[in-house]
Amino acid sequence: MMAPQVETNLSSITVLTCSKCGKEHDYEILQRVSSCCAMPLLAHYDVSGPFSKEDLQNREGTMWRYREVLPVLNETYKVSLGEGCTPMLDLKNLADAYGFDNLKLKDEGQNPTGSFKARGLSMAISKALELGTEGCIIPTAGNAGVAMAAYCAKANLPAIVVMPRHTPKAFKEECYWYGAEIHLIDGLIHDCAAEVRKLNQDGHLLDVSTLKEPYRLEGKKTMGYEIAEQLQWQVPDVILYPAGGGTGLIGIWKAFQEMIALGWLDKEIRLPRMVAVQAENCRPLVDTFQGVHANSQNYNGLPTLANGLAVPRPLGEPLMLQVLEQSGGTAISISEDDMVEGVRELSRKEGLFVAPEGAAVWMAARQLLKQGWIQPQEQVLLLNTGSGQKYMENIEGRYIG
């Protein structure tokens, strides 16, 4: 499908490339995975243009402030609910209790629809609108489906959400209120993905599954730009991120590389060691990283309190492993009980009611500090990806102390 004729007045995008072999793909037509390797496509930009850090000073406080390095070509098609520019908070109480000198948390639960998924889905739905798609479809563990439904409502596009039957009621109800068509499936997100393929055999809808189109990644990467800007163009020593499909982990790292190319970060800067945090019940990347299996293509996981981490066969696994290798990072898994403890500690010690994914990240930091992988004097940044409110059904009755 050819894109409508629009004036390019936002983006400096130049090409999309296959993340496996590097083959170039046209950014002016609707793309999904690469035509060569069926792998994620990555967007590239002209970093030599007149775009500087100083240009940001008077711009809107949303992720769209970085518009030159985002793929939407024309302002007309931007579908926004005010996503991005989430706060970075000092966790002084927990830092003092456990021996961290500098512990921070970026709270993505303060995005529209209550999670970091707002960033990626804002971008994907904007591109769907710009490229003339009939509607969108997604397999989801919860938050992504909610975000897609909301942004499709804003864009006046049909939305179909396919989620596990055991998904907490709050996610289902919100999708209904946004007017999405809901399909409930027995199993995990890969079972939902199979149902999406059946429902969309003719490809008339844009499948915005994780990394099966190149646009969600570009929205998620804005977390990386914000981290650097909020730290006065410095970066932490360690970033811990809850990695299910891994788009945010990959996106943050992509943002750091782009900012070095732009000259916004010193080319000699030591980039953060990236930590991918998974659930003990569903730890495909951890097992691949540790050599338990060659890859996660046949991995079978279990449901977890952290719905967003129940991704047993992530398409982006090679890219996640690349980030861990390049950054000198690691992968770690957290038990269900430890997630509950993390929710309790962040709530009672810092006044933050985070999603179990965010709690897992905190517990991973505790473990890595105890093991000596994190040093007390290092600046450590946790990413909480969503509000705990939607997970009440998961954690109900599991109070500790």
VOLUM-264225 format. One record per residue (C-alpha): residue number from 1; x, y, z. Coordinates in pm, whole numbers. Example, Ala and Ser with C-alpha at 12.3 -4.5 7.8 and 13.67 -1.06 7.14 Angstrom:
+-----+--------+--------+--------+
: pos :      x :      y :      z :
+-----+--------+--------+--------+
:   1 :   1230 :   -450 :    780 :
:   2 :   1367 :   -106 :    714 :
+-----+--------+--------+--------+
# end
This chain:
+-----+--------+--------+--------+
: pos :      x :      y :      z :
+-----+--------+--------+--------+
:   1 :      0 :      0 :      0 :
:   2 :    146 :    335 :   -104 :
:   3 :    164 :    613 :    148 :
:   4 :    -50 :    923 :     95 :
:   5 :    139 :   1212 :    -61 :
:   6 :    239 :   1426 :    234 :
:   7 :    501 :   1685 :    295 :
:   8 :    789 :   1558 :    505 :
:   9 :    810 :   1820 :    778 :
:  10 :    898 :   1627 :   1093 :
:  11 :   1130 :   1334 :   1049 :
:  12 :   1485 :   1295 :    919 :
:  13 :   1431 :    923 :    855 :
:  14 :   1633 :    787 :    563 :
:  15 :   1582 :    410 :    547 :
:  16 :   1471 :     93 :    727 :
:  17 :   1715 :   -197 :    747 :
:  18 :   1686 :   -564 :    837 :
:  19 :   1827 :   -620 :   1185 :
:  20 :   1981 :   -950 :   1073 :
:  21 :   2136 :   -890 :    729 :
:  22 :   2113 :   -513 :    685 :
:  23 :   1905 :   -515 :    364 :
:  24 :   1743 :   -176 :    306 :
:  25 :   1366 :   -131 :    297 :
:  26 :   1160 :    170 :    185 :
:  27 :   1031 :    378 :    476 :
:  28 :    762 :    543 :    262 :
:  29 :    547 :    231 :    239 :
:  30 :    395 :     16 :    514 :
:  31 :    649 :   -235 :    640 :
:  32 :    622 :   -523 :    883 :
:  33 :    919 :   -758 :    938 :
:  34 :   1200 :   -763 :    684 :
:  35 :   1124 :   -922 :    347 :
:  36 :   1461 :  -1099 :    347 :
:  37 :   1495 :  -1262 :    691 :
:  38 :   1151 :  -1206 :    851 :
:  39 :   1328 :  -1020 :   1131 :
:  40 :   1268 :   -676 :   1290 :
:  41 :   1333 :   -366 :   1084 :
:  42 :   1533 :    -76 :   1227 :
:  43 :   1485 :    290 :   1133 :
:  44 :   1784 :    511 :   1049 :
:  45 :   1801 :    891 :   1039 :
:  46 :   2011 :   1168 :    890 :
:  47 :   2206 :   1284 :   1195 :
:  48 :   2388 :   1559 :   1005 :
:  49 :   2086 :   1789 :    989 :
:  50 :   2021 :   2104 :   1193 :
:  51 :   1887 :   1932 :   1505 :
:  52 :   2051 :   2011 :   1836 :
:  53 :   1990 :   1962 :   2206 :
:  54 :   1915 :   2334 :   2230 :
:  55 :   1616 :   2288 :   1998 :
:  56 :   1442 :   2096 :   2275 :
:  57 :   1423 :   2388 :   2517 :
:  58 :   1090 :   2528 :   2403 :
:  59 :    925 :   2210 :   2284 :
:  60 :    624 :   2024 :   2421 :
:  61 :    674 :   1796 :   2719 :
:  62 :    598 :   1472 :   2536 :
:  63 :    806 :   1216 :   2349 :
:  64 :    731 :   1408 :   2028 :
:  65 :    991 :   1667 :   2129 :
:  66 :   1240 :   1434 :   1953 :
:  67 :   1041 :   1443 :   1628 :
:  68 :   1342 :   1456 :   1391 :
:  69 :   1448 :   1108 :   1504 :
:  70 :   1098 :    959 :   1494 :
:  71 :    939 :    804 :   1182 :
:  72 :    618 :   1009 :   1146 :
:  73 :    655 :   1236 :    845 :
:  74 :    369 :   1480 :    885 :
:  75 :    217 :   1650 :   1190 :
:  76 :   -133 :   1577 :   1058 :
:  77 :   -100 :   1208 :   1141 :
:  78 :     41 :   1237 :   1491 :
:  79 :   -184 :   1051 :   1736 :
:  80 :    -93 :   1165 :   2085 :
:  81 :   -245 :   1149 :   2433 :
:  82 :     49 :   1327 :   2598 :
:  83 :    286 :   1030 :   2629 :
:  84 :    645 :   1056 :   2748 :
:  85 :    846 :   1291 :   2970 :
:  86 :    779 :   1070 :   3272 :
:  87 :    952 :   1160 :   3600 :
:  88 :   1282 :   1023 :   3723 :
:  89 :   1256 :    983 :   4100 :
:  90 :   1520 :    943 :   4371 :
:  91 :   1468 :    631 :   4584 :
:  92 :   1653 :    763 :   4887 :
:  93 :   1474 :    551 :   5147 :
:  94 :   1548 :    224 :   4973 :
:  95 :   1898 :    340 :   4880 :
:  96 :   1976 :    410 :   5245 :
:  97 :   1822 :     80 :   5358 :
:  98 :   2021 :   -136 :   5118 :
:  99 :   2345 :     55 :   5061 :
: 100 :   2303 :    222 :   4722 :
: 101 :   2466 :    563 :   4689 :
: 102 :   2253 :    673 :   4393 :
: 103 :   1930 :    488 :   4314 :
: 104 :   1665 :    628 :   4079 :
: 105 :   1344 :    507 :   3917 :
: 106 :   1186 :    630 :   3596 :
: 107 :    813 :    588 :   3641 :
: 108 :    653 :    488 :   3312 :
: 109 :    330 :    414 :   3496 :
: 110 :    254 :    786 :   3466 :
: 111 :    204 :    760 :   3089 :
: 112 :   -143 :    768 :   2931 :
: 113 :   -314 :    427 :   2972 :
: 114 :    -85 :    365 :   3270 :
: 115 :    222 :    210 :   3109 :
: 116 :    523 :    253 :   2883 :
: 117 :    324 :     87 :   2605 :
: 118 :    170 :    428 :   2534 :
: 119 :    495 :    539 :   2370 :
: 120 :    521 :    256 :   2122 :
: 121 :    153 :    239 :   2039 :
: 122 :    126 :    614 :   1989 :
: 123 :    399 :    582 :   1726 :
: 124 :    261 :    266 :   1564 :
: 125 :    -94 :    401 :   1539 :
: 126 :     35 :    731 :   1402 :
: 127 :    217 :    542 :   1126 :
: 128 :    -87 :    320 :   1064 :
: 129 :   -292 :    635 :   1009 :
: 130 :    -24 :    799 :    795 :
: 131 :     15 :    491 :    575 :
: 132 :   -358 :    441 :    525 :
: 133 :   -419 :    112 :    707 :
: 134 :   -772 :    -14 :    768 :
: 135 :   -717 :    -90 :   1136 :
: 136 :   -484 :   -260 :   1383 :
: 137 :   -462 :   -594 :   1562 :
: 138 :   -243 :   -708 :   1851 :
: 139 :   -169 :  -1010 :   2069 :
: 140 :   -114 :   -878 :   2420 :
: 141 :    -51 :   -968 :   2782 :
: 142 :   -250 :   -659 :   2884 :
: 143 :    -93 :   -313 :   2870 :
: 144 :     -9 :   -312 :   2499 :
: 145 :   -366 :   -404 :   2410 :
: 146 :   -502 :   -126 :   2628 :
: 147 :   -267 :    127 :   2470 :
: 148 :   -348 :     14 :   2116 :
: 149 :   -721 :     33 :   2185 :
: 150 :   -688 :    386 :   2324 :
: 151 :   -477 :    521 :   2039 :
: 152 :   -695 :    352 :   1776 :
: 153 :   -995 :    520 :   1939 :
: 154 :   -816 :    856 :   1916 :
: 155 :   -729 :    787 :   1549 :
: 156 :  -1079 :    654 :   1469 :
: 157 :   -933 :    320 :   1355 :
: 158 :  -1082 :    -26 :   1427 :
: 159 :   -889 :   -225 :   1688 :
: 160 :   -880 :   -599 :   1758 :
: 161 :   -715 :   -715 :   2081 :
: 162 :   -628 :  -1081 :   2146 :
: 163 :   -527 :  -1158 :   2505 :
: 164 :   -494 :  -1459 :   2738 :
: 165 :   -816 :  -1550 :   2915 :
: 166 :   -638 :  -1520 :   3254 :
: 167 :   -544 :  -1155 :   3192 :
: 168 :   -663 :   -939 :   3485 :
: 169 :  -1012 :   -800 :   3439 :
: 170 :   -893 :   -438 :   3451 :
: 171 :   -710 :   -476 :   3118 :
: 172 :  -1009 :   -641 :   2950 :
: 173 :  -1253 :   -380 :   3076 :
: 174 :  -1042 :    -89 :   2962 :
: 175 :  -1013 :   -235 :   2610 :
: 176 :  -1390 :   -273 :   2596 :
: 177 :  -1442 :     89 :   2703 :
: 178 :  -1211 :    207 :   2422 :
: 179 :  -1431 :     19 :   2177 :
: 180 :  -1190 :   -258 :   2080 :
: 181 :  -1301 :   -602 :   1965 :
: 182 :  -1170 :   -848 :   2226 :
: 183 :  -1073 :  -1213 :   2175 :
: 184 :   -979 :  -1423 :   2481 :
: 185 :   -747 :  -1721 :   2430 :
: 186 :   -634 :  -2005 :   2656 :
: 187 :   -255 :  -1985 :   2684 :
: 188 :     17 :  -1718 :   2672 :
: 189 :     98 :  -1443 :   2427 :
: 190 :    245 :  -1677 :   2161 :
: 191 :    -92 :  -1856 :   2155 :
: 192 :   -258 :  -1517 :   2106 :
: 193 :    -15 :  -1443 :   1822 :
: 194 :   -129 :  -1762 :   1647 :
: 195 :   -489 :  -1643 :   1675 :
: 196 :   -390 :  -1303 :   1534 :
: 197 :   -244 :  -1475 :   1228 :
: 198 :   -575 :  -1655 :   1174 :
: 199 :   -784 :  -1341 :   1215 :
: 200 :   -559 :  -1137 :    986 :
: 201 :   -474 :  -1389 :    715 :
: 202 :   -532 :  -1138 :    438 :
: 203 :   -314 :   -876 :    611 :
: 204 :   -576 :   -601 :    593 :
: 205 :   -492 :   -495 :    948 :
: 206 :   -155 :   -374 :   1074 :
: 207 :    -28 :   -634 :   1321 :
: 208 :    147 :   -429 :   1588 :
: 209 :    294 :   -731 :   1768 :
: 210 :    624 :   -662 :   1940 :
: 211 :    892 :   -593 :   1675 :
: 212 :    676 :   -723 :   1389 :
: 213 :    663 :   -368 :   1256 :
: 214 :    935 :   -100 :   1289 :
: 215 :    735 :    176 :   1458 :
: 216 :    669 :     70 :   1819 :
: 217 :   1044 :     47 :   1875 :
: 218 :   1084 :    411 :   1773 :
: 219 :    832 :    524 :   2031 :
: 220 :    990 :    313 :   2304 :
: 221 :   1341 :    444 :   2232 :
: 222 :   1235 :    789 :   2352 :
: 223 :   1287 :    658 :   2705 :
: 224 :   1658 :    659 :   2624 :
: 225 :   1650 :   1019 :   2501 :
: 226 :   1465 :   1126 :   2814 :
: 227 :   1705 :    945 :   3046 :
: 228 :   2000 :   1133 :   2898 :
: 229 :   1817 :   1468 :   2892 :
: 230 :   1695 :   1431 :   3252 :
: 231 :   2053 :   1356 :   3363 :
: 232 :   2193 :   1663 :   3181 :
: 233 :   2326 :   1451 :   2893 :
: 234 :   2491 :   1193 :   3111 :
: 235 :   2386 :    830 :   3157 :
: 236 :   2364 :    596 :   3458 :
: 237 :   2617 :    322 :   3526 :
: 238 :   2348 :     53 :   3526 :
: 239 :   1994 :     39 :   3386 :
: 240 :   1759 :   -242 :   3490 :
: 241 :   1469 :   -308 :   3257 :
: 242 :   1184 :   -566 :   3267 :
: 243 :   1224 :   -749 :   2937 :
: 244 :    935 :   -950 :   2796 :
: 245 :    935 :   -878 :   2425 :
: 246 :   1235 :   -653 :   2483 :
: 247 :   1137 :   -352 :   2271 :
: 248 :   1221 :   -102 :   2545 :
: 249 :   1560 :   -257 :   2620 :
: 250 :   1651 :   -252 :   2252 :
: 251 :   1505 :     96 :   2206 :
: 252 :   1692 :    259 :   2493 :
: 253 :   2021 :    120 :   2361 :
: 254 :   1932 :    239 :   2008 :
: 255 :   1866 :    588 :   2146 :
: 256 :   2208 :    600 :   2311 :
: 257 :   2377 :    507 :   1981 :
: 258 :   2179 :    774 :   1796 :
: 259 :   2268 :   1041 :   2053 :
: 260 :   2636 :    961 :   2015 :
: 261 :   2598 :    998 :   1636 :
: 262 :   2412 :   1327 :   1687 :
: 263 :   2689 :   1454 :   1915 :
: 264 :   2450 :   1481 :   2209 :
: 265 :   2652 :   1229 :   2408 :
: 266 :   3031 :   1228 :   2416 :
: 267 :   3159 :    958 :   2181 :
: 268 :   3393 :    843 :   2459 :
: 269 :   3111 :    811 :   2714 :
: 270 :   3081 :    483 :   2902 :
: 271 :   2730 :    363 :   2831 :
: 272 :   2524 :    184 :   3098 :
: 273 :   2545 :   -186 :   3162 :
: 274 :   2198 :   -304 :   3066 :
: 275 :   2017 :   -564 :   3278 :
: 276 :   1726 :   -762 :   3134 :
: 277 :   1494 :   -871 :   3416 :
: 278 :   1251 :  -1159 :   3361 :
: 279 :   1013 :  -1368 :   3569 :
: 280 :   1128 :  -1702 :   3707 :
: 281 :    808 :  -1848 :   3557 :
: 282 :    900 :  -1725 :   3207 :
: 283 :   1273 :  -1669 :   3155 :
: 284 :   1356 :  -1753 :   2792 :
: 285 :   1620 :  -1481 :   2751 :
: 286 :   1786 :  -1566 :   3082 :
: 287 :   1817 :  -1931 :   2977 :
: 288 :   1958 :  -1836 :   2637 :
: 289 :   2201 :  -1590 :   2797 :
: 290 :   2316 :  -1858 :   3041 :
: 291 :   2352 :  -2122 :   2769 :
: 292 :   2069 :  -2346 :   2890 :
: 293 :   1939 :  -2355 :   2532 :
: 294 :   2062 :  -2214 :   2200 :
: 295 :   1756 :  -1991 :   2162 :
: 296 :   1402 :  -1962 :   2291 :
: 297 :   1216 :  -2081 :   1980 :
: 298 :   1082 :  -2390 :   2160 :
: 299 :   1064 :  -2246 :   2512 :
: 300 :    742 :  -2296 :   2709 :
: 301 :    678 :  -2057 :   2996 :
: 302 :    419 :  -2033 :   3270 :
: 303 :    184 :  -1746 :   3361 :
: 304 :    328 :  -1487 :   3600 :
: 305 :    204 :  -1201 :   3817 :
: 306 :    401 :   -978 :   3579 :
: 307 :    181 :  -1031 :   3272 :
: 308 :    416 :   -828 :   3053 :
: 309 :    699 :  -1074 :   3120 :
: 310 :    502 :  -1378 :   2999 :
: 311 :    663 :  -1377 :   2653 :
: 312 :    814 :  -1723 :   2603 :
: 313 :    948 :  -1684 :   2247 :
: 314 :   1049 :  -1322 :   2186 :
: 315 :   1120 :  -1232 :   1823 :
: 316 :   1367 :   -970 :   1944 :
: 317 :   1586 :  -1214 :   2139 :
: 318 :   1889 :  -1172 :   1908 :
: 319 :   1870 :   -794 :   1948 :
: 320 :   1833 :   -821 :   2326 :
: 321 :   2137 :  -1048 :   2346 :
: 322 :   2328 :   -799 :   2133 :
: 323 :   2244 :   -518 :   2379 :
: 324 :   2358 :   -728 :   2675 :
: 325 :   2683 :   -818 :   2499 :
: 326 :   2762 :   -467 :   2379 :
: 327 :   2685 :   -309 :   2716 :
: 328 :   2854 :   -572 :   2933 :
: 329 :   2515 :   -639 :   3087 :
: 330 :   2338 :   -944 :   3221 :
: 331 :   2001 :  -1118 :   3248 :
: 332 :   1833 :  -1224 :   3572 :
: 333 :   1499 :  -1374 :   3674 :
: 334 :   1283 :  -1300 :   3981 :
: 335 :   1038 :  -1526 :   4164 :
: 336 :    670 :  -1450 :   4210 :
: 337 :    712 :  -1408 :   4586 :
: 338 :   1001 :  -1167 :   4539 :
: 339 :    788 :   -957 :   4302 :
: 340 :    523 :   -926 :   4572 :
: 341 :    790 :   -824 :   4821 :
: 342 :    915 :   -566 :   4573 :
: 343 :    566 :   -420 :   4530 :
: 344 :    539 :   -393 :   4908 :
: 345 :    879 :   -227 :   4956 :
: 346 :    836 :     32 :   4681 :
: 347 :    488 :    111 :   4810 :
: 348 :    572 :    139 :   5179 :
: 349 :    920 :    288 :   5154 :
: 350 :    880 :    518 :   4853 :
: 351 :    505 :    572 :   4804 :
: 352 :    515 :    408 :   4460 :
: 353 :    258 :    143 :   4373 :
: 354 :    434 :    -19 :   4079 :
: 355 :    350 :   -305 :   3846 :
: 356 :    502 :   -645 :   3932 :
: 357 :    742 :   -587 :   3639 :
: 358 :    876 :   -277 :   3814 :
: 359 :    896 :   -465 :   4143 :
: 360 :   1099 :   -737 :   3969 :
: 361 :   1349 :   -477 :   3855 :
: 362 :   1394 :   -350 :   4211 :
: 363 :   1445 :   -701 :   4346 :
: 364 :   1698 :   -768 :   4070 :
: 365 :   1892 :   -459 :   4176 :
: 366 :   1896 :   -585 :   4534 :
: 367 :   2028 :   -923 :   4424 :
: 368 :   2296 :   -782 :   4193 :
: 369 :   2419 :   -546 :   4466 :
: 370 :   2444 :   -836 :   4710 :
: 371 :   2634 :  -1041 :   4451 :
: 372 :   2877 :   -756 :   4386 :
: 373 :   2777 :   -718 :   4020 :
: 374 :   2652 :   -368 :   4108 :
: 375 :   2885 :   -157 :   4321 :
: 376 :   2737 :     69 :   4593 :
: 377 :   2883 :    389 :   4444 :
: 378 :   2735 :    331 :   4097 :
: 379 :   2436 :    527 :   3969 :
: 380 :   2156 :    276 :   3921 :
: 381 :   1835 :    343 :   3728 :
: 382 :   1525 :    123 :   3754 :
: 383 :   1250 :    131 :   3492 :
: 384 :    900 :     78 :   3623 :
: 385 :    691 :      8 :   3318 :
: 386 :    339 :     39 :   3455 :
: 387 :     94 :    125 :   3730 :
: 388 :     20 :   -140 :   3989 :
: 389 :   -350 :    -55 :   3988 :
: 390 :   -431 :   -285 :   3697 :
: 391 :   -264 :   -582 :   3868 :
: 392 :   -481 :   -582 :   4181 :
: 393 :   -647 :   -906 :   4073 :
: 394 :   -304 :  -1072 :   4042 :
: 395 :   -167 :   -965 :   4380 :
: 396 :   -490 :   -959 :   4581 :
: 397 :   -450 :  -1138 :   4912 :
: 398 :    -70 :  -1161 :   4882 :
: 399 :     16 :   -893 :   5137 :
: 400 :    346 :   -938 :   5319 :
: 401 :    404 :   -809 :   5673 :
+-----+--------+--------+--------+
# end
